[in-house]
């Protein structure tokens, strides 16, 4: 057994260790007050500027919405940049809104192009007010856009499952004939969330080296309740999509959640699987297919 003196020493050591491991919460500097709508000799709300952008964002323009003076940070300029793409194939052009330090903006801006009317409250301003230190970028606009793109692409992680598809005429095959050797078709499914929202779109594509016609292929998506024993109220009708000849499909905007996916290829029995679409999760599906018997 420990003596009272030893117990006291252990207690003091434990307390000292807890103090050394304690990390104070991050302080929101805006919570103590800051000055809104300050004057600046070069920049003012409504100005549209060209800037030193990334090569893939050629023609992108920034718009200034608001200028604040925050203690501990300095002048903060709220801007948006249009004509940028987070898609490596440049299939969509985006508008990104964020706050940036005034000196970082000064290092990026090139020529003032025009002046337009802008709302007094920028997009996502309330979120910035709650964490203005963490949401004020000190890098150039090009580097900030690159950081936002990396965060966007990081949300598009992939997973793999297998879906078995069987030919319609499989029941007519003789029982003494071994089944056809299966082949594998990969179908990539990506969820593209809108910036600052859980809602997004889904795109999918069969990946194959063989030249096939997928124009008769359908993908049926039915939203499921989050818990298996629950029911949706009101029930959601399924979303029925047609692939093009190259095996691609796109959805209109959908809500996040669990979906039942029913894939039907011409000459094959439909098969279903469940998958989830969330802001931080994207799935990659591999479809196991057996070639239909030719007549």
Secondary structure in CASP SS format (residue, H / E / C, confidence):
PFRMAT SS
TARGET T0000
AUTHOR 0000-0000-0000
METHOD secondary structure of the structure
MODEL  1
X C 1.00
X C 1.00
X C 1.00
X H 1.00
X H 1.00
X H 1.00
X H 1.00
X H 1.00
X H 1.00
X H 1.00
X H 1.00
X H 1.00
X H 1.00
X H 1.00
X H 1.00
X H 1.00
X H 1.00
X H 1.00
X H 1.00
X H 1.00
X H 1.00
X C 1.00
X C 1.00
X C 1.00
X C 1.00
X C 1.00
X C 1.00
X C 1.00
X H 1.00
X H 1.00
X H 1.00
X H 1.00
X C 1.00
X C 1.00
X E 1.00
X C 1.00
X C 1.00
X C 1.00
X C 1.00
X C 1.00
X C 1.00
X C 1.00
X C 1.00
X C 1.00
X C 1.00
X C 1.00
X E 1.00
X E 1.00
X E 1.00
X E 1.00
X E 1.00
X C 1.00
X C 1.00
X C 1.00
X H 1.00
X H 1.00
X H 1.00
X C 1.00
X C 1.00
X C 1.00
X E 1.00
X E 1.00
X E 1.00
X E 1.00
X E 1.00
X E 1.00
X E 1.00
X E 1.00
X E 1.00
X E 1.00
X C 1.00
X C 1.00
X C 1.00
X E 1.00
X E 1.00
X E 1.00
X E 1.00
X E 1.00
X E 1.00
X E 1.00
X E 1.00
X E 1.00
X E 1.00
X E 1.00
X C 1.00
X C 1.00
X C 1.00
X C 1.00
X C 1.00
X C 1.00
X C 1.00
X C 1.00
X C 1.00
X E 1.00
X E 1.00
X E 1.00
X E 1.00
X E 1.00
X E 1.00
X E 1.00
X E 1.00
X H 1.00
X H 1.00
X H 1.00
X H 1.00
X H 1.00
X H 1.00
X H 1.00
X E 1.00
X E 1.00
X E 1.00
X E 1.00
X E 1.00
X E 1.00
X E 1.00
X C 1.00
X C 1.00
X C 1.00
X C 1.00
X C 1.00
X C 1.00
X C 1.00
X C 1.00
X C 1.00
X H 1.00
X H 1.00
X H 1.00
X H 1.00
X H 1.00
X H 1.00
X C 1.00
X C 1.00
X C 1.00
X C 1.00
X C 1.00
X E 1.00
X E 1.00
X C 1.00
X C 1.00
X C 1.00
X H 1.00
X H 1.00
X H 1.00
X H 1.00
X H 1.00
X H 1.00
X H 1.00
X H 1.00
X H 1.00
X H 1.00
X H 1.00
X H 1.00
X H 1.00
X H 1.00
X C 1.00
X C 1.00
X C 1.00
X C 1.00
X C 1.00
X E 1.00
X E 1.00
X E 1.00
X E 1.00
X E 1.00
X E 1.00
X C 1.00
X E 1.00
X H 1.00
X H 1.00
X H 1.00
X H 1.00
X H 1.00
X C 1.00
X C 1.00
X C 1.00
X C 1.00
X C 1.00
X C 1.00
X C 1.00
X C 1.00
X C 1.00
X C 1.00
X E 1.00
X E 1.00
X E 1.00
X E 1.00
X E 1.00
X E 1.00
X E 1.00
X E 1.00
X E 1.00
X E 1.00
X E 1.00
X C 1.00
X C 1.00
X C 1.00
X C 1.00
X C 1.00
X C 1.00
X E 1.00
X E 1.00
X E 1.00
X E 1.00
X E 1.00
X E 1.00
X E 1.00
X E 1.00
X C 1.00
X C 1.00
X C 1.00
X C 1.00
X C 1.00
X C 1.00
X C 1.00
X C 1.00
X C 1.00
X C 1.00
X E 1.00
X E 1.00
X E 1.00
X E 1.00
X E 1.00
X E 1.00
X E 1.00
X C 1.00
X C 1.00
X C 1.00
X C 1.00
X C 1.00
X C 1.00
X C 1.00
X C 1.00
X C 1.00
X C 1.00
X C 1.00
X C 1.00
X C 1.00
X C 1.00
X E 1.00
X E 1.00
X E 1.00
X E 1.00
X C 1.00
X C 1.00
X C 1.00
X C 1.00
X C 1.00
X E 1.00
X E 1.00
X E 1.00
X C 1.00
X C 1.00
X C 1.00
X E 1.00
X C 1.00
X C 1.00
X E 1.00
X E 1.00
X E 1.00
X E 1.00
X E 1.00
X E 1.00
X E 1.00
X E 1.00
X C 1.00
X C 1.00
X C 1.00
X E 1.00
X C 1.00
X C 1.00
X E 1.00
X E 1.00
X E 1.00
X E 1.00
X E 1.00
X E 1.00
X E 1.00
X E 1.00
X C 1.00
X C 1.00
X E 1.00
X C 1.00
X C 1.00
X E 1.00
X E 1.00
X E 1.00
X E 1.00
X E 1.00
X E 1.00
X C 1.00
X C 1.00
X C 1.00
X C 1.00
X C 1.00
X C 1.00
END
